[in-house]
Amino acid sequence: MAANRLLVVFVVLSCLAASCNGNISFSSLQRTLIVTASPTTGQVVKAWEDNITLSWWFNTTFPSNADSTYKTVKFKLCYAPISQKDRGWRKTEDGIKRDKTCQHKVVTRPYSRSNNNATWKVQREVPGATYFIRGYVYDAADHEVAYGQTTDSAKTTNLFVVKAVSGRHVSLDIASVCFSAFSIVSLFGFFYLEKRKGKEAK
């Protein structure tokens, strides 16, 4: 009996410690935000070229005071399951601090109940993969208190693809052309000087 009580106390203390450390579990959050994004299902957007437009608002099926502590909304680009397979560095964890699903920041905004929009340019460093967008709601202490996302709970709907920036860039191509032109001119110059020296020697 005493052992059982000690076990219960240990579990409670562990949970309290986790909460103090800010390790809030995703499963404890309510999905009180409705979030939409401009890419259609399966659409390919290009990094460093295309923009994504977000819209979000409070889900009014929840009690009217459910958002009384909401202060900030932070949106992130999140990997879909198909792009997490066999990639431990993108693994989903229930503890938000350990979770690697959402690694790329999109936009941060003060919380407002309705009429929210933002446009974000897909950044150069975003790798090619299949994604959705999730927004975490934070309170005044900067703790996650709710969320919303563009896909369903199984993360299988409304997914889109980001095409990564290719390895070659325009600046590199220009530098390569300039170097080639310089090499050709130098080569002709070398032959001209050698030919001139040969004539002078005669």
Beta strands, then each sheet from edge to edge (+ up, - down):
strand 1: 30-31
strand 2: 33-37
strand 3: 44-46
strand 4: 51-58
strand 5: 72-79
strand 6: 102-110
strand 7: 116-121
strand 8: 129-138
strand 9: 144-149
strand 10: 160-163
sheet 1: 1+ 9+ 8- 5+ 6-
sheet 2: 1+ 9+ 8- 10+ 3+
sheet 3: 2+ 4- 7+
end
